[in-house]
């Protein structure tokens, strides 16, 4: 069975399915909704905000996704909560951050409820624009 992939849009894990056997190399999204999302994407801004917040805290500290959302758009931060979790999942797939619940690392693809974000194994020393 082929190895799983990470959705390019939301960062969730895509498990191989037999219906994809003929075109598994072309599968990039976990669902039709991820494939059809509008181009208005703020993930770069949100990723940057997550990294900035983590960099400004002690090495062992964690942040709440709402902090990054508030940094990007203080007026309508609630609308950015799922996009912020999505940006955190993408950073997690690159080992830049770790997603935790109750102080323990969790799989961000299946995590339900409140999460915290902390530095990962490949946390960058500097932010690139």
Phi and psi in degrees as GROMACS dihedral restraints (atoms count N, CA, C in turn):
[ dihedral_restraints ]
;  ai    aj    ak    al  type     phi  dphi    fc
    3     4     5     6     1   -64.1    20    10
    4     5     6     7     1   157.0    20    10
    6     7     8     9     1   -70.6    20    10
    7     8     9    10     1   150.5    20    10
    9    10    11    12     1   -69.6    20    10
   10    11    12    13     1   164.3    20    10
   12    13    14    15     1  -125.4    20    10
   13    14    15    16     1   172.0    20    10
   15    16    17    18     1  -110.2    20    10
   16    17    18    19     1   131.0    20    10
   18    19    20    21     1   -61.9    20    10
   19    20    21    22     1   130.9    20    10
   21    22    23    24     1   -71.3    20    10
   22    23    24    25     1   -18.4    20    10
   24    25    26    27     1   -93.6    20    10
   25    26    27    28     1   -48.2    20    10
   27    28    29    30     1  -114.2    20    10
   28    29    30    31     1   -10.5    20    10
   30    31    32    33     1    82.9    20    10
   31    32    33    34     1     4.4    20    10
   33    34    35    36     1   -77.4    20    10
   34    35    36    37     1   158.4    20    10
   36    37    38    39     1   -76.6    20    10
   37    38    39    40     1   135.7    20    10
   39    40    41    42     1  -108.2    20    10
   40    41    42    43     1   116.2    20    10
   42    43    44    45     1   -90.1    20    10
   43    44    45    46     1   143.9    20    10
   45    46    47    48     1   -63.0    20    10
   46    47    48    49     1   139.6    20    10
   48    49    50    51     1  -127.9    20    10
   49    50    51    52     1   147.3    20    10
   51    52    53    54     1   -62.0    20    10
   52    53    54    55     1   -28.8    20    10
   54    55    56    57     1   -66.3    20    10
   55    56    57    58     1   -16.5    20    10
   57    58    59    60     1   -98.0    20    10
   58    59    60    61     1     8.7    20    10
   60    61    62    63     1   -58.1    20    10
   61    62    63    64     1   -32.8    20    10
   63    64    65    66     1   -83.7    20    10
   64    65    66    67     1   -17.3    20    10
   66    67    68    69     1  -140.1    20    10
   67    68    69    70     1    34.8    20    10
   69    70    71    72     1   -58.7    20    10
   70    71    72    73     1   -33.8    20    10
   72    73    74    75     1   -65.3    20    10
   73    74    75    76     1   -23.2    20    10
   75    76    77    78     1   -92.4    20    10
   76    77    78    79     1   -12.1    20    10
   78    79    80    81     1   -70.7    20    10
   79    80    81    82     1   122.7    20    10
   81    82    83    84     1  -125.7    20    10
   82    83    84    85     1   -16.9    20    10
   84    85    86    87     1  -124.6    20    10
   85    86    87    88     1   149.8    20    10
   87    88    89    90     1   -80.2    20    10
   88    89    90    91     1   -21.5    20    10
   90    91    92    93     1  -155.2    20    10
   91    92    93    94     1   169.6    20    10
   93    94    95    96     1   -65.4    20    10
   94    95    96    97     1   -35.4    20    10
   96    97    98    99     1   -66.6    20    10
   97    98    99   100     1   -36.5    20    10
   99   100   101   102     1   -67.8    20    10
  100   101   102   103     1   -37.4    20    10
  102   103   104   105     1   -67.6    20    10
  103   104   105   106     1   -32.1    20    10
  105   106   107   108     1   -98.8    20    10
  106   107   108   109     1     4.3    20    10
  108   109   110   111     1   -56.5    20    10
  109   110   111   112     1   144.6    20    10
  111   112   113   114     1   -65.8    20    10
  112   113   114   115     1   159.6    20    10
  114   115   116   117     1   -69.5    20    10
  115   116   117   118     1   -15.8    20    10
  117   118   119   120     1   -66.9    20    10
  118   119   120   121     1    93.1    20    10
  120   121   122   123     1  -122.4    20    10
  121   122   123   124     1   126.5    20    10
  123   124   125   126     1  -109.3    20    10
  124   125   126   127     1    18.8    20    10
  126   127   128   129     1   -62.2    20    10
  127   128   129   130     1   -35.1    20    10
  129   130   131   132     1   -62.7    20    10
  130   131   132   133     1   -44.3    20    10
  132   133   134   135     1   -62.6    20    10
  133   134   135   136     1   -43.1    20    10
  135   136   137   138     1   -69.8    20    10
  136   137   138   139     1   -39.7    20    10
  138   139   140   141     1   -59.7    20    10
  139   140   141   142     1   -45.5    20    10
  141   142   143   144     1   -59.6    20    10
  142   143   144   145     1   -44.0    20    10
  144   145   146   147     1   -64.2    20    10
  145   146   147   148     1   -42.1    20    10
  147   148   149   150     1   -60.2    20    10
  148   149   150   151     1   -47.8    20    10
  150   151   152   153     1   -64.6    20    10
  151   152   153   154     1   -40.2    20    10
  153   154   155   156     1   -63.0    20    10
  154   155   156   157     1   -45.2    20    10
  156   157   158   159     1   -62.9    20    10
  157   158   159   160     1   -43.7    20    10
  159   160   161   162     1   -65.3    20    10
  160   161   162   163     1   -37.3    20    10
  162   163   164   165     1   -66.5    20    10
  163   164   165   166     1   -30.6    20    10
  165   166   167   168     1   -82.9    20    10
  166   167   168   169     1    -3.8    20    10
  168   169   170   171     1  -108.6    20    10
  169   170   171   172     1   164.2    20    10
  171   172   173   174     1   -57.4    20    10
  172   173   174   175     1   153.2    20    10
  174   175   176   177     1   -53.6    20    10
  175   176   177   178     1   -34.2    20    10
  177   178   179   180     1   -92.6    20    10
  178   179   180   181     1    -1.8    20    10
  180   181   182   183     1   -75.2    20    10
  181   182   183   184     1   159.6    20    10
  183   184   185   186     1  -126.1    20    10
  184   185   186   187     1   166.2    20    10
  186   187   188   189     1  -126.7    20    10
  187   188   189   190     1   159.8    20    10
  189   190   191   192     1   -92.8    20    10
  190   191   192   193     1   142.2    20    10
  192   193   194   195     1   -55.8    20    10
  193   194   195   196     1   -29.1    20    10
  195   196   197   198     1   -64.2    20    10
  196   197   198   199     1   -27.7    20    10
  198   199   200   201     1   -64.2    20    10
  199   200   201   202     1   -42.2    20    10
  201   202   203   204     1   -68.1    20    10
  202   203   204   205     1   -41.3    20    10
  204   205   206   207     1   -62.1    20    10
  205   206   207   208     1   -41.1    20    10
  207   208   209   210     1   -67.2    20    10
  208   209   210   211     1   -34.0    20    10
  210   211   212   213     1   -67.0    20    10
  211   212   213   214     1   -38.2    20    10
  213   214   215   216     1   -77.2    20    10
  214   215   216   217     1   -42.8    20    10
  216   217   218   219     1  -148.3    20    10
  217   218   219   220     1    88.3    20    10
  219   220   221   222     1   -59.9    20    10
  220   221   222   223     1   -29.4    20    10
  222   223   224   225     1   -75.9    20    10
  223   224   225   226     1   -39.3    20    10
  225   226   227   228     1  -129.1    20    10
  226   227   228   229     1    47.3    20    10
  228   229   230   231     1   -63.4    20    10
  229   230   231   232     1   -30.3    20    10
  231   232   233   234     1   -61.4    20    10
  232   233   234   235     1   -35.1    20    10
  234   235   236   237     1   -67.6    20    10
  235   236   237   238     1   -18.1    20    10
  237   238   239   240     1   -96.2    20    10
  238   239   240   241     1     4.2    20    10
  240   241   242   243     1   -63.8    20    10
  241   242   243   244     1   -49.0    20    10
  243   244   245   246     1   -67.2    20    10
  244   245   246   247     1   -43.1    20    10
  246   247   248   249     1   -59.6    20    10
  247   248   249   250     1   -32.1    20    10
  249   250   251   252     1   -69.7    20    10
  250   251   252   253     1   -42.2    20    10
  252   253   254   255     1   -62.2    20    10
  253   254   255   256     1   -38.4    20    10
  255   256   257   258     1   -62.8    20    10
  256   257   258   259     1   -45.0    20    10
  258   259   260   261     1   -62.3    20    10
  259   260   261   262     1   -39.0    20    10
  261   262   263   264     1   -65.2    20    10
  262   263   264   265     1   -39.1    20    10
  264   265   266   267     1   -63.5    20    10
  265   266   267   268     1   -39.5    20    10
  267   268   269   270     1   -66.1    20    10
  268   269   270   271     1   -41.3    20    10
  270   271   272   273     1   -65.4    20    10
  271   272   273   274     1   -34.7    20    10
  273   274   275   276     1   -65.2    20    10
  274   275   276   277     1   -39.3    20    10
  276   277   278   279     1   -65.1    20    10
  277   278   279   280     1   -21.1    20    10
  279   280   281   282     1   -96.6    20    10
  280   281   282   283     1     6.8    20    10
  282   283   284   285     1    61.9    20    10
  283   284   285   286     1    21.9    20    10
  285   286   287   288     1   -84.0    20    10
  286   287   288   289     1   -28.9    20    10
  288   289   290   291     1  -134.4    20    10
  289   290   291   292     1   165.5    20    10
  291   292   293   294     1  -122.6    20    10
  292   293   294   295     1   141.1    20    10
  294   295   296   297     1  -104.2    20    10
  295   296   297   298     1   129.7    20    10
  297   298   299   300     1  -128.5    20    10
  298   299   300   301     1   157.1    20    10
  300   301   302   303     1  -139.2    20    10
  301   302   303   304     1   127.5    20    10
  303   304   305   306     1    60.8    20    10
  304   305   306   307     1    29.1    20    10
  306   307   308   309     1    81.6    20    10
  307   308   309   310     1    -1.1    20    10
  309   310   311   312     1  -113.0    20    10
  310   311   312   313     1   140.8    20    10
  312   313   314   315     1   -64.0    20    10
  313   314   315   316     1   137.7    20    10
  315   316   317   318     1  -129.9    20    10
  316   317   318   319     1   162.5    20    10
  318   319   320   321     1   -77.0    20    10
  319   320   321   322     1   114.9    20    10
  321   322   323   324     1   -65.5    20    10
  322   323   324   325     1   -19.3    20    10
  324   325   326   327     1   -69.7    20    10
  325   326   327   328     1   -26.7    20    10
  327   328   329   330     1  -117.2    20    10
  328   329   330   331     1    -1.7    20    10
  330   331   332   333     1   -65.7    20    10
  331   332   333   334     1   129.7    20    10
  333   334   335   336     1  -116.6    20    10
  334   335   336   337     1   142.3    20    10
  336   337   338   339     1    89.6    20    10
  337   338   339   340     1  -167.9    20    10
  339   340   341   342     1   -63.6    20    10
  340   341   342   343     1   139.2    20    10
  342   343   344   345     1  -127.2    20    10
  343   344   345   346     1   163.8    20    10
  345   346   347   348     1  -124.9    20    10
  346   347   348   349     1   153.7    20    10
  348   349   350   351     1  -120.2    20    10
  349   350   351   352     1   131.2    20    10
  351   352   353   354     1  -134.6    20    10
  352   353   354   355     1   169.5    20    10
  354   355   356   357     1   -59.5    20    10
  355   356   357   358     1   142.0    20    10
  357   358   359   360     1  -104.0    20    10
  358   359   360   361     1  -175.3    20    10
  360   361   362   363     1   -62.6    20    10
  361   362   363   364     1   -33.8    20    10
  363   364   365   366     1  -110.8    20    10
  364   365   366   367     1    37.3    20    10
  366   367   368   369     1   -62.1    20    10
  367   368   369   370     1   126.9    20    10
  369   370   371   372     1   -70.6    20    10
  370   371   372   373     1   142.6    20    10
  372   373   374   375     1   -75.5    20    10
  373   374   375   376     1   -26.9    20    10
  375   376   377   378     1  -135.9    20    10
  376   377   378   379     1   155.6    20    10
  378   379   380   381     1   -94.4    20    10
  379   380   381   382     1   129.2    20    10
  381   382   383   384     1  -102.8    20    10
  382   383   384   385     1   136.5    20    10
